[in-house]
Amino acid sequence: MPEQDIQDSAELITAYFPDLTPAQKAQFAALAELYHFWNQRINVISRKDIHALYERHVLHSLSIGLCYRFQPGQQVVDIGTGGGFPGIPLAILFPETQFILIDSVGKKIRVVQDIIYQLKLVHVEAWQQRAEKLPAACCDYAVSRAVAPLPVLWQWARHILKAGKENGLICLKGGDLSAEIRDCGCQPVIHALYPLLQRDYFQEKYLLFVPV
């Protein structure tokens, strides 16, 4: 795995995903300029984190792709996408999967729509919408990053997920999750991210999968 001293750039992504196409590499490289441009106008990423865009936002989002492989034609909804995470990095990684990125904040969705346009991501849509307003059984997976406690996320996600043994909610979380898991009443599969990524930032970061 890459060492800690790899600089925060698109090269960090290539180190973990060496089979990216030239087009995918170019799309990941373009993220830095796009997010720096928009973050000067709308605070879509914490200003204390913008210097670590690739590690704390892009690679964190892509950790989902180290654990789960979305298939061509599958539908993935990103709940509370904010500035486009994890949806945009995942859409670059899985160019034949359909993504819908939703958030209730219109100005964030407008940023996400522009980034989608600039990257020419034709299989991605961004909507100003709440998860509870989506139609039932509209997606194979729901993904989310640091949006809400697990019981709330599961309440939002379970009605939009299609039945299927591999379908479910995938969420990125940090810290002590015992209370959230207890209150959810479900039994998620838990992946610790530090063994996968071997970088200090991920020492208390986890990926949770809740099957339908």
C-alpha positions in Angstrom: 0.0 0.0 0.0 1.2 3.6 -0.6 3.3 5.2 2.1 2.2 8.1 4.2 4.4 10.6 2.4 2.6 10.3 -0.9 1.4 13.9 -1.6 -2.2 14.7 -1.8 -2.8 14.6 -5.5 -4.5 12.3 -8.1 -1.3 10.2 -7.9 -2.6 9.0 -4.5 -5.7 7.6 -6.2 -3.7 5.8 -8.9 -1.6 4.2 -6.2 -4.6 2.4 -4.9 -6.4 1.9 -8.2 -3.6 1.1 -10.7 -5.9 -0.1 -13.4 -7.6 3.2 -14.1 -8.0 4.2 -17.7 -6.3 7.4 -19.0 -9.8 9.0 -19.1 -10.4 8.1 -15.5 -7.0 9.4 -14.4 -7.8 12.7 -16.2 -11.1 13.0 -14.4 -9.6 12.4 -11.0 -6.9 14.9 -11.7 -9.5 17.5 -12.7 -11.2 17.4 -9.3 -8.6 19.5 -7.6 -9.1 22.6 -9.8 -12.9 22.2 -9.9 -13.3 21.9 -6.1 -10.8 24.7 -5.4 -12.7 26.9 -7.8 -16.1 26.2 -6.2 -14.9 26.2 -2.6 -13.8 29.8 -3.0 -17.4 30.7 -3.8 -19.5 28.1 -1.9 -18.2 26.2 1.1 -18.8 22.7 -0.1 -15.8 21.2 1.6 -14.5 22.3 5.0 -11.7 24.8 4.5 -9.5 22.9 6.9 -9.8 19.8 4.7 -9.5 21.3 1.2 -5.7 20.8 1.3 -6.3 17.1 1.7 -9.0 16.7 -0.9 -7.7 13.5 -2.4 -7.1 11.7 0.9 -10.0 12.9 3.0 -12.7 13.1 0.4 -11.8 11.3 -2.9 -9.9 8.3 -1.5 -12.3 8.0 1.5 -15.2 7.9 -1.0 -13.4 5.3 -3.1 -12.8 3.0 -0.2 -16.3 1.7 -1.1 -14.9 0.5 -4.3 -12.2 -1.5 -2.5 -14.9 -3.5 -0.7 -17.8 -3.6 -3.2 -17.9 -3.6 -7.0 -20.9 -2.0 -8.6 -22.0 -3.6 -11.8 -23.0 -2.1 -15.2 -26.6 -1.0 -15.2 -27.0 -1.0 -11.5 -28.6 2.0 -9.9 -26.9 3.7 -6.9 -28.3 6.6 -4.9 -26.0 8.9 -2.9 -28.0 10.2 0.1 -26.9 13.6 1.3 -24.2 14.0 -1.3 -23.1 17.5 -0.2 -20.3 18.4 -2.5 -20.6 15.2 -4.4 -19.1 12.6 -2.0 -19.0 9.7 -2.3 -21.0 9.8 -5.5 -18.7 11.6 -7.9 -15.5 9.6 -7.2 -17.5 6.4 -7.4 -19.1 7.5 -10.7 -15.6 8.0 -12.1 -14.5 4.6 -10.9 -17.7 2.7 -12.1 -18.5 4.4 -15.5 -21.2 1.9 -16.5 -23.2 2.2 -13.2 -26.0 4.7 -12.9 -25.7 7.2 -10.1 -28.3 9.6 -8.6 -26.8 12.2 -6.2 -29.3 13.8 -3.9 -29.2 16.6 -1.3 -31.7 19.0 0.1 -29.4 22.0 -0.3 -29.9 23.6 -3.7 -26.6 25.5 -3.8 -24.6 22.3 -3.2 -26.5 20.4 -5.9 -25.8 23.2 -8.4 -22.1 22.8 -7.7 -22.4 19.0 -8.1 -24.2 19.5 -11.4 -21.5 21.7 -12.7 -18.8 19.3 -11.7 -20.7 16.4 -13.4 -20.9 18.6 -16.5 -17.3 19.5 -16.5 -16.2 15.9 -16.1 -18.6 14.7 -18.8 -20.1 12.1 -16.5 -23.1 11.0 -18.6 -24.4 8.3 -16.3 -24.8 10.6 -13.3 -27.7 12.9 -12.2 -27.8 15.3 -9.2 -31.2 16.2 -7.7 -32.3 18.6 -5.0 -34.3 16.0 -3.2 -34.8 14.2 0.1 -34.3 10.4 0.3 -37.7 9.9 1.9 -39.4 11.5 -1.2 -37.8 9.0 -3.6 -40.0 6.3 -5.1 -39.9 2.8 -3.5 -37.5 0.2 -4.8 -35.7 2.6 -7.1 -32.1 1.5 -6.6 -29.8 -1.4 -5.9 -27.5 0.4 -3.4 -27.7 3.5 -1.3 -24.4 5.1 -0.3 -23.7 7.9 2.2 -20.8 9.6 4.0 -21.2 11.2 7.4 -24.8 12.3 6.9 -26.9 11.0 9.7 -26.9 8.3 12.5 -27.3 4.8 11.2 -30.9 4.3 12.4 -31.9 7.5 10.5 -30.0 6.5 7.4 -31.5 3.0 7.4 -35.0 4.5 7.7 -34.3 6.7 4.7 -32.7 4.0 2.6 -34.7 0.8 3.2 -37.7 1.9 1.2 -35.7 2.9 -1.8 -33.7 -0.3 -2.1 -34.8 -3.1 -4.4 -35.0 -6.6 -3.0 -31.9 -8.6 -3.7 -29.4 -10.6 -1.6 -26.5 -8.3 -2.6 -28.4 -5.0 -2.3 -28.2 -2.6 0.6 -27.0 0.5 2.3 -23.2 1.3 2.3 -22.2 4.2 4.6 -18.9 5.7 5.6 -18.6 6.5 9.3 -16.0 7.2 12.0 -15.5 6.8 15.8 -17.4 4.5 18.2 -20.4 3.1 16.3 -21.7 0.8 19.0 -24.7 2.9 20.0 -25.7 3.6 16.4 -25.6 -0.1 15.6 -27.6 -1.0 18.8 -30.2 1.6 18.1 -30.6 0.6 14.5 -31.6 -2.9 15.3 -29.7 -4.3 12.3 -26.5 -6.3 11.9 -24.2 -4.4 9.5 -21.1 -5.8 8.0 -18.3 -3.6 9.3 -15.0 -3.0 7.3 -12.2 -1.1 9.1 -10.6 1.2 6.5 -7.1 1.5 8.1 -6.1 -2.1 7.2 -7.1 -1.3 3.6 -5.6 2.1 3.2 -2.7 2.2 5.8 -2.9 6.0 6.3 -3.3 7.7 9.7 -6.5 9.6 8.7 -8.3 6.3 8.4 -7.5 4.8 11.8 -11.0 5.2 13.1 -12.9 5.2 9.9 -15.3 2.4 8.9 -17.5 1.2 6.1 -20.8 -0.3 7.1 -23.0 -2.4 4.8 -26.6 -3.1 5.8 -28.2 -5.7 3.5 -31.8 -5.4 2.5 
